[in-house]
């Protein structure tokens, strides 16, 4: 893609399902769900530009427009006539933005702990100058900080499988400075309510009831804002049901998308 390597996995057969990771992450954050979902669907898991093993295409913009264009180029390259989108956190924001602009190719949406506006984020994310501070501190980016960030996002960090955590941390450590600063600016300026009004596709919203990053009231608000939405609260869960309760997430996604297969 414009001279940059793009990393993604593509496994299984059937209805295409694109899994979009969130802030500072990579496709590795779907390692506990993607293999099981591929028993039911064709599962495509990209590393977003500047994340994991994906490079940054020439002129790429770390904005919702930029990420939506990336998803569309991937869909076109794989010759997929339609896709279903599953997005976690920032990945859910990208999925909403994409679905509003490419309604003709989107079947269903699954949004996991997704904020649609900056006001739904915790207070730390809204501190002035956070993006600039992270840019200055980027030379310190490494396993210690990344491990702490991943563990702080879940309810029971001691229950994360060691091999999963090791790969997730290793891939997140590859995050490029431009991606860290650009995506931090993106989430601090979120305002997707206009896009939500344009979406006709059915939506499943999942939200951890102990999410430290996104206010739990945001999930209820989104359920009432989308034209066709279901809400599933995940109990005793932090910000990441996809790796805190992967079996439940697989079951919910398969049940939501499966009837139309």
Secondary structure, 3 states (H helix, E strand, C coil): CCCCCCCEEEECCCCEEEEECCCCCCHHHHCCCHHHHCCCCEEEEECCCCCCCCCCCCCCCCCHHHHHHHHHHHHHHCCCCCEEEEEECHHHHHHHHHHHHCHHHEEEEEEECCCCEHHHECHHHHCCCHHHHHHHHHHHCCHHHHHHHHHHCCCCHHHCCHHHHHHHHHHHCCCCHHHHHHHHHHHHCCECHHHHHHCCCEEEEEEECCCCCECCHHHHHHHHHCCCEEEEEECCCCCCHHHHCHHHHHHHHHHHHHCCC
